């Protein structure tokens, strides 16, 4: 089935933003990639920032819905107690890694954009706050219930480090391939998930007591 014009433009923009960054691509280049008249991009989205926002929102809605569903499921299973911390971390990370690993090129492009903007001093704070802070706060509430004696600042720092780990995972640098002399492969996201969840869980668990172990 032929894709509609808006989808063609979104797919092209997503691909080019992923490879060249927000400032490295023009609306004209996007419409050439999409094979559509430049006027149609202006008609559907207006300015480039509006198109970028539409690219971000399209998959953020899907991703956040899946993550919230997984969190709600583990909360429901554990009632009236908080769920195990490892299940909360799994709910937070599983959908990202699964979509990147098995969701096709579009999802890989999307996560490459996320990795870029999460490290961008101008766009990062604004965009990540806009699209992901409500979800992050819901997860932080669940983590706080699972670790009631931890200091809040310790838990927020742990979340910050988790975000950094995910950003590096999706960075596309393949540094771990070189560092491990081929023993590890950055594209093996099943291997990432198998190790990331217990690693991050252990990091949060260090601060399960209000008495610092630093």
N, C-alpha and C positions, 0 to 999 in steps of 0.2 A: 504494500500500500504506500502510495506517495506521501511524503511528509508535508505538512502544511507550512506556509511561509514562515510563520513565527517560530516553529520548531527548527526549521533550517537555519534561521538566523541565530537562535539560541545555541544550537549545536556548533555552528561555526565560531561564534563568539567564545564559547567555552573552550574550544580547541586552541584558539589563538591567544586568549588570555592565559591559558595554561603554559603555553610555550614561549610567549613574549612578554607577559605581564600586562597589567592594565594600561600603563603608559606607553607600552611598546607597540600598540596596534591602533589603527584608526577605524572609524566606522566604515569607510570605503573598503579597506582591506577585509573587513568582516563580511561585507556584502559580496565581494568578489569570491571569497571562500564559500559563501552560502549559495552563490549562483543566482542572486536575486537583484532586482533594481534597487539602488541606494535609497530611493525615495520610500521604499517599503519599510526599511529599518527605521527611518525617521517617523513614518506613520505609526508603526507599532510601538516604538520605544522612546522616540525623541532623542535625548542626549545619550552619549556613551555611558555615563554613570547610571542612567536609568536601565540601560541594557545590562550592565554589569550586575545591578541589583536583581534584575529578573533572572539572570543566570544563577546567582547565589540562592535566590528564594526557591527556584524550581526544585532543586535537589535537597535543600535544607529542610523543606517541609516533609519530604519523604523520609529522610534520614532521622529527623527528630521524632517523627511519628513512630518509627520502628523502635527507636531507643526508649521512648516513653512507654511503649507497649511492653517491652522487655522488663523495664523497671517496675511497672505496675504488676506484671505477672509475678515477679519475685517478691514484691511487697505483699501481694495477696497470699502467696504460698506460705509466707512466714508469719502471718497474723496469728496472735496479737504482738508477736515479737518482731524486732527488726530483722531483715534478711541478713545472711552472712555477707561480710564485706566483699568477699571474692565474687559473689553473685552480682552485687551492685556494680563493681568494676567491669565485669563481663558484659552486663547490660549496656554500660556506657561505651565500650569499645567494639563489641561484636559486630554491630551493624556496619560500622565504618570499614572494618577490615574485610567483612564478607562482601560488601558492595564493591570495594576496590578490587578484591580478588576475583569476583565472579560476575560483576555487574556490567562489564564491557568497557570500551574505551572512554565513553562519556564520563563514567564515574571516576576513572583514573585522571582524566583532565580536571574534573571538579576538585578532587583531593589535591592535585598539584596546585590549583589556585589557592585552596585553603592553606597549604604549606607556605606559599608565597606571602599571602596577606597576614598570616599569623606572625610573620617576622618583619612586617612593614611598619615603620614608625608612624606613618601618616594614616594608612588605611586599617591597620591591624586592630587597634583598639576600638575604632568605630564600628567596623563591619562585624567583627567577632562578637562584640557586645550586642549588636542589633539582632543577629541571627541565632546566637547560641547561648547567650547569658540566661534567658528564662529556663532553658533546658538544664544548663549547668547548675543553676540554683536549686532546681528540683533534685538533682543528683546529690548536691552538697547537703541538702536537708536529710536525705536518706543516709548518707555517709556519717553525718553528725549523730543520727540516731543509733547507728551501728557502733560508733565510737563516742559514747556520751561523756567520757571523762577526758577526752582530748581537748587541747586548746584550739579554739577556732582558727587562729592565725596559722598554726601548724597544718591544719587540714587544707586551708586555702593555698598554702605553699605547695603541699603535696599535689593538689589539683593542677597548679601551675606547672609542676614538673611533669605530670601526666600529659598535659597539653603539649609540652615541649617534646616528649617522647613520640607522640603521635605525629607531630609536625615533621620530625626527622624521618620517621618511618615513611611518610608520603613525599619526602623531598625529592626523590628521584636521583639523588647523587650516587647511589650504589656504593657508598664508601665502605660499607661493611663487606662487600664482595672483595674489594682490594685488601682491606685490613686483615681479613681472615684467609687470604690467599685462595678464595673460592670455596672455602668450607661452608660459608653462609651466603645466602642469596637474598637480596633485598626484596625481590619480587615474590618470595615465598611467604605470603602473608598468613598462611596457616601456621607456619613455624613461628611467625611473629606473635600471633594470638596465643599460641600455646605457652609462650614465655612471658608475654607482656602482662597478662592478667595476674599471675602469681607474683611477678616482680613488683608491680604497682601496689598490689594488696599488701605485700610485705613492707613497702615504703610507708604507706598510711599507718600500718599496724605499729610501727616504731613509736608513734605518738599516741597510742591508745590510752596512755595515762597522762594526767595533767602535769605529772612530775617529769621534767625534761630528762631524756637520756643522752642528751648531747654531751 
